[in-house]
Amino acid sequence: MFASLLEAKVLEKEYRNHYNPRRPHSSLGYRAPVEFVVSC
């Protein structure tokens, strides 16, 4: 597990910041948000 609640929060935030911008979204035509913004 985690050594502390703070460690868990930090790791979760790092994961979201890494994963969410790169994951394809159906509402964006199965493109990642980063790809969608570049194509606009």
C-alpha atoms as one frame of an Amber mdcrd trajectory, in Angstrom:
protein
   0.000   0.000   0.000   1.087   3.562   0.601   3.205   4.935   3.406   0.833
   7.857   3.915  -2.292   9.512   2.579  -0.135  12.248   1.066   1.878   9.684
  -0.898  -1.331   8.162  -2.259  -2.654  11.573  -3.305   0.601  12.535  -5.021
   0.821   9.263  -6.929  -2.827   9.456  -7.972  -2.363  13.005  -9.269   0.747
  12.001 -11.221  -1.150   9.078 -12.756  -4.085  11.296 -13.807  -1.768  13.914
 -15.283   0.012  11.226 -17.280  -2.985   9.098 -18.308  -5.900  11.453 -19.013
  -4.311  13.632 -21.716  -3.189  10.556 -23.667  -6.259   8.306 -23.394  -8.581
   8.286 -26.431 -12.057   9.666 -25.707 -15.109   8.637 -27.732 -16.475  12.193
 -27.573 -13.323  13.392 -29.355 -13.568  10.862 -32.167 -11.419   8.365 -30.270
  -8.540  10.812 -30.166  -6.576  11.803 -27.121  -7.235  15.325 -25.834  -3.681
  16.303 -26.771  -4.270  15.138 -30.367  -7.653  16.856 -30.493  -6.262  20.222
 -29.408  -3.429  20.031 -31.927  -5.881  19.255 -34.758  -8.107  22.285 -34.030
